[in-house]
Amino acid sequence: MAGSYFDVVVLGAGLPPLCCGALLAKRGFRVLVLGQDHLRASYRVGEYSLSLAPFAFLPTQSPVARRVMAELALGQTFRRLAATMDPTLQVAERDHRIDLALDDAELDREVEREFPEVKRAVEDFHRRVDRANHSFDALVERDLVWPPETFLERREFARAAAHQPFDRDGEGLDLLGEFPDEHPFRTVVHAPARFADGMDPDQTTALRIARHYGAWRRGAAVLEGGYDALEQMLTDRIVTHSGEVRYDDRADRILMKRNQARGVRITASGEEIGCGFVVAGVGLSAMLRLLPDRRPYEEVFERLGEPQLRHFRYTLNVVMAAEGVPMGMARDVFFLRDARRPPAAENLLHVQVAPADAEGRRTLSVEALVPRRGVEDVAGYVETLRERVLGSLGELVPFLGKHVLLVDSPHDGRDPQDMLTGEPVQPEETFRRGRHTMTPIYGYPVATALGSCALPVRTPFKRLLLVNHQVAPGLGTEGDLLAAWSGARIVTKSDRKKEHMRRGLWTKAEI
């Protein structure tokens, strides 16, 4: 069945593909975005709106975020919806609690109260992190492809990265060398970084730690409307510039001709849509299922290795009476239950506390990184996570049991539980619930671009690009924006006329 034609068809509606589509639409390309069963960031249970995962926009101060927002003319909209929390986060252990305050004097007082014996070492650590991030900002500010692939891209990247304090693997700095191995300040640094990272957090690097901790310290943005608001901003930009976004449609085949992407086939209608480029924003395994032949990717796997699944992100939403939330609890709290155990599953939690609603209720979105082996190999592991996470949360929130109104996880296959009646609640859209909704975290045998990137944007198929969370996973949300920018740069440079427009017609105000 013959269909229409677009310059670019984007598969998936996560942040990297949606941002890439918005940039290309702004640059004059006719863009179509297909949702590919995209999960929205919020879902409903009765009268409650709950989150699929905690969200904070970390790269607020990153040059790539400023560049993207400026090009899409989203600066004013973003500032209107965004607020910076102070303290930016709180880290709690059994014997310590520290607020990461934006004000240096206030932060000094926090450190003096909790860790007076290492106050000088903490000050030195913050100076090293600030210098490292300032240097890395200069690299991110450049118009580069992440990760670089062609000879010219690699040469350009190598020149830009020549003065970085990190080596090719993202190491080279001993950020925490002054602290004893078991010192609790290491948790203050590592806990936020584990949840911000998109690579295996058990194999982190100095660059990734500095970048994630530094992003929290500089102040993450809290968006009114959460991730859904960010998604809507990008969707509006695509539609404004004559693009189309079809969240409910998906492609079941990428159409190829002589090893070159020429279009996609829509699942429901069988319509074949032609295009100049296909931008795949889905996971690598999902993209490979859309191809008639995955053998050309074997060479990529021989060179870089296949991604290895390591963890899943599990979320438990707890609705409770506002008076049950402890005074002084920050919006984002990282809680290590037992420092003697590995920081995994219910032993390390990221708790995000929503403001009170009109009825005096607050929602705690609790995230845990659970190991692949537990999820896939241990019977009943996911089904019992709810109780184990609640048990850990109860040590952070002392009067939790007396104030809980509703408990639900979209991932464990169980119904929401009304804690007042003890009865299950029928959720909406049951097909959007279950283990498949957990976000996977992969380990990568080979990491490039200072140890921050994994899969290349260019695929072995011409005019088929990969723009997803697996391109620059080591940099988290900032990496998503770099992947989007890189994909848009490659497509734009393929069209000399639009590249000339991009370089010549924009004013400095737009840039």
C-alpha positions as CSV (number, residue, x, y, z in Angstrom):
1,M,0.0,0.0,0.0
2,A,1.6,3.2,-1.2
3,G,1.9,6.0,1.3
4,S,3.4,9.5,1.8
5,Y,7.0,10.7,1.9
6,F,8.9,12.5,4.6
7,D,12.5,13.7,4.8
8,V,13.0,11.9,8.1
9,V,11.0,9.2,9.9
10,V,11.7,9.0,13.6
11,L,11.0,5.7,15.4
12,G,10.3,6.2,19.1
13,A,9.3,9.2,21.3
14,G,11.9,9.1,24.0
15,L,14.0,12.2,24.7
16,P,16.9,11.5,22.2
17,P,14.7,10.8,19.1
18,L,12.1,13.4,19.9
19,C,14.8,16.1,20.4
20,C,16.5,15.0,17.2
21,G,13.2,15.3,15.3
22,A,12.5,18.7,16.8
23,L,16.0,20.0,15.7
24,L,15.5,18.6,12.2
25,A,12.0,20.0,11.8
26,K,13.4,23.5,12.9
27,R,16.1,23.1,10.2
28,G,13.5,22.6,7.4
29,F,13.2,18.9,7.2
30,R,9.7,17.3,7.0
31,V,9.6,15.0,10.0
32,L,7.3,12.1,11.1
33,V,7.6,10.7,14.6
34,L,6.0,7.3,15.3
35,G,5.5,6.4,19.0
36,Q,6.6,2.7,18.7
37,D,4.6,1.9,21.9
38,H,6.2,4.7,23.8
39,L,5.4,4.8,27.5
40,R,4.3,8.2,28.8
41,A,6.1,9.3,32.0
42,S,2.9,9.3,34.1
43,Y,-0.1,7.0,34.5
44,R,-3.3,7.1,36.4
45,V,-4.7,4.9,39.2
46,G,-8.1,6.1,40.1
47,E,-7.9,9.7,41.1
48,Y,-4.1,9.7,41.4
49,S,-1.5,10.6,38.7
50,L,1.6,8.6,39.4
51,S,5.1,8.6,37.8
52,L,6.8,5.8,35.9
53,A,10.1,7.0,37.4
54,P,11.5,10.0,39.3
55,F,12.6,12.8,37.0
56,A,14.8,15.8,37.3
57,F,16.4,17.6,34.4
58,L,20.1,17.4,35.4
59,P,21.9,19.1,32.4
60,T,20.5,22.5,33.1
61,Q,23.9,24.1,33.1
62,S,25.3,22.0,30.2
63,P,26.3,23.9,27.0
64,V,24.5,21.3,24.9
65,A,21.2,21.9,26.8
66,R,21.5,25.6,26.3
67,R,22.3,25.2,22.6
68,V,19.3,22.9,22.0
69,M,16.9,25.1,23.9
70,A,18.2,28.2,22.1
71,E,17.9,26.7,18.6
72,L,14.4,25.4,19.4
73,A,13.4,28.8,21.0
74,L,12.4,26.9,24.1
75,G,14.3,29.0,26.6
76,Q,11.4,31.1,27.9
77,T,9.1,28.2,28.0
78,F,11.6,26.1,29.9
79,R,12.4,28.9,32.4
80,R,8.6,29.4,33.0
81,L,8.1,25.7,33.9
82,A,11.5,25.1,35.7
83,A,12.5,25.7,39.2
84,T,15.7,24.9,41.1
85,M,15.4,23.2,44.4
86,D,17.6,24.1,47.3
87,P,19.0,21.8,48.7
88,T,19.3,20.1,45.3
89,L,19.4,16.7,47.0
90,Q,19.8,15.0,50.4
91,V,21.8,11.9,51.1
92,A,20.9,9.8,54.2
93,E,22.6,6.8,55.8
94,R,22.0,5.2,59.2
95,D,24.2,7.7,61.0
96,H,24.5,10.6,58.6
97,R,22.3,13.0,56.7
98,I,23.6,15.8,54.5
99,D,21.9,18.4,52.3
100,L,23.7,19.4,49.1
101,A,23.0,23.1,49.3
102,L,23.5,25.5,46.4
103,D,25.0,28.1,48.7
104,D,28.7,27.3,49.3
105,A,28.5,28.7,52.9
106,E,25.5,26.6,53.7
107,L,27.2,23.5,52.2
108,D,30.3,24.2,54.3
109,R,28.1,24.2,57.4
110,E,26.5,20.9,56.4
111,V,30.0,19.3,55.9
112,E,31.2,20.7,59.2
113,R,28.3,19.2,61.0
114,E,28.4,15.7,59.4
115,F,32.1,15.2,58.4
116,P,34.3,17.7,60.2
117,E,37.3,15.3,60.1
118,V,37.4,15.5,56.2
119,K,36.2,19.1,55.7
120,R,39.3,20.1,53.9
121,A,39.3,17.0,51.7
122,V,35.7,17.7,50.7
123,E,36.6,21.3,49.7
124,D,39.5,20.0,47.6
125,F,37.2,17.4,46.1
126,H,34.6,20.1,45.1
127,R,37.4,22.2,43.5
128,R,38.6,19.2,41.5
129,V,35.1,18.4,40.3
130,D,34.4,22.1,39.4
131,R,37.7,22.3,37.4
132,A,37.0,19.0,35.6
133,N,33.4,20.0,34.7
134,H,34.5,23.4,33.5
135,S,37.0,21.7,31.2
136,F,34.4,19.2,30.0
137,D,31.9,22.0,29.4
138,A,34.3,23.5,26.8
139,L,34.3,20.1,25.0
140,V,30.5,19.7,25.1
141,E,30.1,23.2,23.8
142,R,31.7,22.2,20.5
143,D,29.6,21.1,17.5
144,L,30.9,17.5,17.5
145,V,29.5,14.1,16.8
146,W,29.2,11.8,19.9
147,P,30.8,9.3,19.4
148,P,33.0,10.3,16.5
149,E,33.2,7.8,13.7
150,T,34.7,9.1,10.5
151,F,38.3,10.1,10.2
152,L,37.4,13.8,10.2
153,E,35.1,13.5,13.2
154,R,37.7,11.6,15.2
155,R,40.4,14.1,14.4
156,E,38.1,17.0,15.3
157,F,37.1,15.3,18.6
158,A,40.7,14.4,19.5
159,R,41.8,18.0,19.0
160,A,38.9,19.3,21.1
161,A,39.6,16.8,23.9
162,A,43.3,17.3,23.9
163,H,43.3,19.4,27.1
164,Q,40.9,17.3,29.1
165,P,42.0,16.0,32.5
166,F,40.6,12.6,31.7
167,D,42.2,9.9,29.7
168,R,40.6,8.1,26.7
169,D,38.6,5.8,29.1
170,G,37.3,8.7,31.3
171,E,39.8,8.0,34.1
172,G,42.9,9.9,35.0
173,L,41.6,11.7,38.1
174,D,41.5,10.3,41.5
175,L,38.6,12.3,42.7
176,L,38.1,10.6,46.1
177,G,41.7,9.5,46.8
178,E,41.9,11.6,50.1
179,F,38.9,9.7,51.6
180,P,39.2,6.3,53.3
181,D,37.6,3.4,51.4
182,E,34.6,3.1,53.8
183,H,34.1,6.8,54.5
184,P,30.4,7.8,54.2
185,F,31.2,10.9,52.0
186,R,31.8,8.4,49.2
187,T,28.1,7.5,49.4
188,V,27.2,11.2,49.0
189,V,29.1,11.3,45.7
190,H,28.3,7.8,44.4
191,A,24.6,7.5,45.2
192,P,23.3,10.3,43.0
193,A,25.7,9.3,40.2
194,R,24.4,5.7,40.2
195,F,20.9,6.8,39.4
196,A,21.9,9.5,36.9
197,D,24.1,7.2,34.9
198,G,22.9,5.2,31.9
199,M,25.8,2.7,31.9
200,D,26.5,-0.1,34.4
201,P,26.9,1.9,37.6
202,D,29.2,-0.9,39.0
203,Q,31.8,0.1,36.4
204,T,31.8,3.8,36.6
205,T,34.6,6.2,35.8
206,A,36.0,9.5,37.2
207,L,34.4,11.5,34.3
208,R,30.9,10.1,34.9
209,I,31.1,10.6,38.6
210,A,32.3,14.2,38.2
211,R,29.7,14.9,35.6
212,H,26.7,13.5,37.5
213,Y,27.6,14.8,40.9
214,G,28.5,18.2,39.4
215,A,25.1,18.4,37.6
216,W,23.3,17.8,40.9
217,R,25.5,20.3,42.7
218,R,25.0,23.0,40.1
219,G,21.2,22.6,40.5
220,A,18.9,20.3,38.7
221,A,15.7,21.7,37.2
222,V,12.3,20.6,38.5
223,L,9.8,21.0,35.7
224,E,6.1,21.7,36.4
225,G,4.5,18.7,34.7
226,G,7.6,16.6,34.9
227,Y,9.0,14.7,32.0
228,D,5.7,14.9,30.2
229,A,6.1,18.7,30.0
230,L,9.5,18.3,28.4
231,E,8.1,15.8,25.9
232,Q,5.2,18.1,25.1
233,M,7.5,21.0,24.4
234,L,9.5,19.0,21.9
235,T,6.3,17.6,20.3
236,D,4.9,21.1,19.9
237,R,8.1,22.2,18.2
238,I,7.9,19.4,15.7
239,V,4.2,20.2,14.9
240,T,5.0,23.9,14.7
241,H,7.5,23.3,12.0
242,S,5.2,21.2,9.8
243,G,6.1,17.8,11.2
244,E,3.8,15.1,12.4
245,V,3.8,13.1,15.7
246,R,1.8,9.9,15.8
247,Y,2.2,8.5,19.3
248,D,-0.3,5.6,18.7
249,D,1.4,4.4,15.5
250,R,4.3,2.0,15.1
251,A,6.4,0.6,12.3
252,D,6.9,-3.1,12.0
253,R,9.5,-3.0,9.2
254,I,12.3,-0.7,8.1
255,L,12.2,-0.8,4.3
256,M,15.6,-1.3,2.7
257,K,16.9,-1.1,-0.8
258,R,20.5,-2.0,-1.6
259,N,21.5,-1.8,2.1
260,Q,19.9,1.7,2.3
261,A,16.9,2.7,4.4
262,R,14.1,3.9,2.2
263,G,11.1,4.0,4.4
264,V,9.0,2.2,7.0
265,R,5.8,0.1,7.1
266,I,3.0,1.0,9.5
267,T,1.8,-2.0,11.6
268,A,-1.9,-1.3,11.7
269,S,-2.6,-0.2,8.2
270,G,0.3,-1.8,6.2
271,E,1.0,1.7,4.8
272,E,4.5,2.1,3.4
273,I,6.0,5.6,4.1
274,G,9.0,6.6,2.1
275,C,11.7,8.8,3.6
276,G,15.3,10.1,3.1
277,F,16.4,9.0,6.6
278,V,15.2,6.7,9.3
279,V,16.2,7.8,12.8
280,A,15.7,4.8,15.3
281,G,15.1,6.0,18.8
282,V,14.2,2.6,20.2
283,G,16.6,0.2,21.8
284,L,19.1,-1.6,19.6
285,S,17.4,-5.0,20.0
286,A,14.1,-3.4,19.0
287,M,15.6,-1.8,16.0
288,L,17.2,-5.0,14.8
289,R,13.8,-6.7,14.9
290,L,12.6,-4.2,12.3
291,L,15.4,-5.0,9.9
292,P,15.1,-7.7,7.2
293,D,18.8,-8.8,7.9
294,R,20.8,-8.0,11.0
295,R,24.0,-9.6,9.8
296,P,25.7,-6.3,8.9
297,Y,25.6,-5.5,12.6
298,E,27.9,-8.5,13.4
299,E,30.9,-6.4,12.4
300,V,29.9,-3.7,14.8
301,F,29.5,-6.3,17.6
302,E,32.9,-7.7,16.8
303,R,34.4,-4.3,17.2
304,L,32.5,-3.0,20.2
305,G,30.9,-6.1,21.7
306,E,27.1,-6.5,22.3
307,P,25.5,-4.6,25.1
308,Q,25.1,-6.7,28.3
309,L,22.0,-6.2,30.4
310,R,23.0,-5.4,34.0
311,H,20.2,-3.7,35.9
312,F,16.6,-2.6,35.7
313,R,15.0,0.6,37.1
314,Y,12.2,-0.3,39.4
315,T,9.7,2.3,40.7
316,L,7.3,2.1,43.6
317,N,4.8,4.9,44.1
318,V,3.6,5.5,47.7
319,V,0.7,8.0,48.2
320,M,0.5,9.2,51.8
321,A,-0.9,11.9,54.0
322,A,1.4,15.0,53.9
323,E,1.8,15.0,57.7
324,G,3.6,11.7,57.5
325,V,6.5,13.1,55.5
326,P,9.3,14.1,57.9
327,M,10.1,17.8,58.2
328,G,13.3,18.7,56.4
329,M,13.0,16.0,53.8
330,A,14.3,17.2,50.5
331,R,12.6,16.7,47.2
332,D,15.2,14.2,46.1
333,V,16.7,11.9,48.8
334,F,19.2,9.1,48.3
335,F,19.0,6.6,51.1
336,L,21.6,3.9,51.8
337,R,20.1,1.5,54.3
338,D,23.2,-0.5,55.2
339,A,26.7,0.6,54.2
340,R,28.1,-2.9,54.7
341,R,26.0,-4.3,51.8
342,P,26.3,-3.6,48.1
343,P,24.4,-0.4,47.0
344,A,21.8,-2.3,44.9
345,A,18.1,-3.1,44.9
346,E,16.2,-2.1,48.1
347,N,19.5,-1.2,49.9
348,L,19.9,2.0,48.0
349,L,16.8,4.1,47.1
350,H,16.2,7.3,45.2
351,V,13.1,8.9,46.8
352,Q,11.4,11.8,45.0
353,V,8.8,13.6,47.1
354,A,6.0,15.5,45.2
355,P,4.4,18.6,46.7
356,A,1.1,18.2,48.6
357,D,-2.1,18.2,46.5
358,A,-5.3,20.0,47.3
359,E,-6.4,17.0,49.5
360,G,-3.2,17.2,51.6
361,R,-1.6,14.1,50.0
362,R,2.0,13.6,48.8
363,T,3.4,11.0,46.5
364,L,6.8,9.4,47.1
365,S,8.2,7.9,43.9
366,V,10.9,5.4,45.0
367,E,13.4,4.1,42.5
368,A,15.7,1.1,43.0
369,L,18.3,-0.4,40.6
370,V,17.6,-4.1,40.6
371,P,20.1,-6.7,39.2
372,R,19.2,-8.5,36.0
373,R,19.9,-11.9,37.7
374,G,17.3,-11.2,40.3
375,V,14.7,-10.2,37.8
376,E,15.3,-12.9,35.2
377,D,16.6,-15.9,37.3
378,V,14.9,-15.7,40.7
379,A,11.3,-16.8,41.0
380,G,9.1,-14.2,42.6
381,Y,11.9,-11.6,42.9
382,V,10.0,-8.8,41.1
383,E,6.6,-9.7,42.7
384,T,8.0,-9.3,46.2
385,L,10.1,-6.1,45.6
386,R,7.2,-4.0,46.7
387,E,7.4,-5.2,50.3
388,R,11.2,-5.1,50.4
389,V,11.3,-1.5,49.1
390,L,8.6,-0.5,51.6
391,G,10.6,-2.0,54.4
392,S,13.6,0.1,53.5
393,L,11.5,3.2,53.0
394,G,10.1,2.7,56.4
395,E,13.5,3.3,58.0
396,L,13.8,6.6,56.2
397,V,10.1,7.7,56.9
398,P,9.5,6.5,60.5
399,F,5.7,6.9,60.5
400,L,5.1,5.5,57.0
401,G,2.7,2.7,57.9
402,K,0.3,5.0,59.7
403,H,-0.1,7.5,56.8
404,V,0.1,5.4,53.6
405,L,-3.1,5.6,51.4
406,L,-2.1,3.8,48.2
407,V,0.9,1.7,47.0
408,D,1.6,0.8,43.4
409,S,4.4,-0.2,41.1
410,P,3.8,-0.3,37.3
411,H,6.5,-2.9,36.9
412,D,5.7,-5.9,39.3
413,G,2.5,-7.2,37.7
414,R,0.5,-6.6,40.8
415,D,-2.6,-4.4,41.2
416,P,-2.4,-1.1,43.1
417,Q,-3.3,-1.5,46.7
418,D,-5.7,0.8,48.6
419,M,-4.1,0.7,52.1
420,L,-7.2,2.1,53.8
421,T,-9.5,-0.7,52.6
422,G,-6.9,-3.3,51.9
423,E,-8.5,-3.9,48.5
424,P,-6.8,-3.9,45.1
425,V,-7.6,-1.0,42.7
426,Q,-8.2,-1.7,39.0
427,P,-5.6,0.2,37.1
428,E,-6.1,1.9,33.7
429,E,-4.3,0.7,30.6
430,T,-3.2,-2.7,32.0
431,F,-1.2,-3.3,28.8
432,R,1.2,-0.6,29.9
433,R,2.1,-2.4,33.1
434,G,4.5,-5.3,33.8
435,R,8.2,-6.1,33.7
436,H,8.5,-4.8,30.1
437,T,8.0,-1.3,31.4
438,M,11.2,-1.3,33.5
439,T,14.1,0.7,31.9
440,P,17.1,-1.6,31.3
441,I,20.7,-0.5,32.1
442,Y,23.4,-2.1,30.0
443,G,27.1,-2.7,30.4
444,Y,29.2,-2.1,27.3
445,P,32.4,-4.1,26.6
446,V,33.9,-1.1,24.7
447,A,33.2,2.6,25.6
448,T,34.4,5.5,23.4
449,A,34.6,9.3,23.6
450,L,36.3,9.4,27.0
451,G,34.5,6.3,28.2
452,S,31.0,8.0,27.9
453,C,29.7,6.6,24.6
454,A,28.7,3.1,23.5
455,L,26.9,2.5,20.2
456,P,27.6,4.7,17.2
457,V,24.9,6.9,15.7
458,R,25.7,5.7,12.2
459,T,24.6,2.1,11.5
460,P,25.9,-0.3,8.9
461,F,22.9,0.6,6.8
462,K,23.0,3.8,4.9
463,R,20.5,6.5,5.9
464,L,19.6,4.6,9.1
465,L,20.7,6.3,12.3
466,L,20.6,5.1,15.9
467,V,19.6,8.0,18.2
468,N,18.7,6.5,21.6
469,H,19.8,6.2,25.2
470,Q,22.6,3.7,24.2
471,V,24.6,6.2,22.2
472,A,26.1,8.3,25.1
473,P,24.7,6.5,28.1
474,G,27.5,7.4,30.4
475,L,26.4,11.0,30.5
476,G,22.7,10.3,31.3
477,T,20.3,13.0,30.1
478,E,23.1,15.2,28.9
479,G,24.2,12.2,26.7
480,D,20.6,12.0,25.3
481,L,20.9,15.6,24.1
482,L,24.4,14.9,22.6
483,A,23.0,11.9,20.8
484,A,20.1,14.0,19.5
485,W,22.4,16.8,18.4
486,S,24.8,14.3,16.7
487,G,22.0,12.6,14.7
488,A,20.6,16.0,13.6
489,R,24.1,17.1,12.6
490,I,24.6,14.1,10.4
491,V,21.3,14.4,8.7
492,T,21.7,18.2,8.2
493,K,25.2,17.8,6.7
494,S,23.8,15.4,4.1
495,D,21.7,18.2,2.7
496,R,23.9,21.0,1.6
497,K,21.0,23.5,1.1
498,K,19.7,23.0,4.6
499,E,23.2,23.1,6.0
500,H,23.8,26.4,4.3
501,M,20.5,27.7,5.8
502,R,21.6,26.5,9.3
503,R,24.9,28.3,9.0
504,G,23.8,31.4,7.2
505,L,20.3,32.4,8.0
506,W,20.0,32.1,11.8
507,T,20.6,35.2,13.8
508,K,22.8,35.3,16.9
509,A,19.7,35.7,18.9
510,E,18.4,32.5,17.7
511,I,21.6,30.7,18.4
